[in-house]
């Protein structure tokens, strides 16, 4: 039975029709709530993304019924990841099997994926209004009014609850938080599609180069000889990188040996497109009175690997469950909705804190040689240590158990040896001293450019690293104290491949 209240056009308005918004709309509509989804684009529409849908995201899509479609099952599977540094293929790791999840992901262009999830929302009973731009959100004690523009002119709707799922440049998030995301939380990425790509159809490539680090680039096969090729870069580095990513992508295609092998007979389809991404920041609110933020709008993007689809779908499920309870009890104040923010922090806090620490260390480009040597060390150990390879694969693909289930000692054992150089190496390369520049290391690793980090930049970087380390230590300690084998976000029904929630 559908619920509602006089004077409201909907129980829930969802702004944004990407994976987070469409999945939340599908779940709430299926529970009988009057749900309206609004998006400025007309679907199907493209979106800049790596297109990799990992095992945990596949389980969420199965739960939504999206995976039953024959076209979905025909999409490209990717079961292996190859790691490259400076054109050398260091190792090929299989995607780990965890808790009954599939040991593969799929590469699905967002033009298809988002349209399929939106169809699930429509089929569940949600009203989809695309081609409508939201321009303002006005809050009142008993409702939120959403205003906007469309080809037909201005419009407005009143709702009991507003879900902001309108991406990394979210208008709803800016309204709730009172400003734009901090520069430190930004990644910029560009990507293009290629046809007639060579190499293993089920193997993705993740690549790093001395002269473009801390940027990274990827090639993910999308089936039929096509592939998604892109490059991502932190917006804030020390010193500032000043890179044009479109030019960088073209240069990497021309110069990188690992890419040349796969692209030797390929041709680019369409244009190189770019988009900014906002990564996770635990200091920013996810809820307010009658407002919740989901997916990219909430900053639920892992800063280490750029993964966002998995977290978008998780957040949709968490938000829909808590929103349904709050709508039923008509308790929609920030205090009642705060359970959602607590769920996000509880489920993602430790792994995201680890990623933020590593990324903050990467920002000091004077230490590129250390980080690239660490990648080689990690790859070498992964080739000979299956358990270590499993853990590294979990981190790369956003799977659990990752850092949060290791404990401080094991985490240090696995990651510390690779990330912390020996005193001899530190002395030889003058680690991070402000005002110092560095040439290529004697062993051939490192950056060919000279970087000069000013004292102010060094202090800023060091302060950020200290804060990130404190955050990670606190999260890891909390996770160690509260860890319970039954308190896991979801386990898998091995027969059906469906995530089943367990009590916290």
Buried (B, 14 or more C-beta within 10 A) or exposed (E): EEBEBEEBBBBBBBBBBBBBBBBBBBBBBBBBBBBBBBBBBEBBBBBBBBBBBBBBBBBBBBBBBBBEBEEBEEBBBBBBBBBBBBBEBBBBBBBBBBBBBBBBBBBBBBEBBBBBBBBBBBEBBBBBBBEBBBBEBEBEEEBBBBBBEBEEEEBEBBBBBBBBBBBBBBBBBBBBBEEEBBEBBBBBBBBBBBBBBBBBBBBBBBBBBBBBBBBBBBBBBBBEBBBBBBBBBBBBBBBEBEBEBBEBBBBBBEEBEBBEEBBEEBEBEEEBBBBBBBBBBBEBBBBBBBBBBBBBBBBBBBBBBBBBBBBBBBBBBBBBBBBBEBBEEEEBEBEBBBBBBBBBBBBBBBBBBBBBBBBBBBBBBBBBBBBBBBBBBBBEBBBEEEEBBBBBBBBBBBBBBBBBBBBBEEBBEBBEBBBEBEEEBBEBBEBBEBEBEBEBBEEEBBBEBEBEBEEEBBEBBBEBBEBBBEBBEEBBEBBBEEEEEEEBBBBBBEEEBBBEEEEE
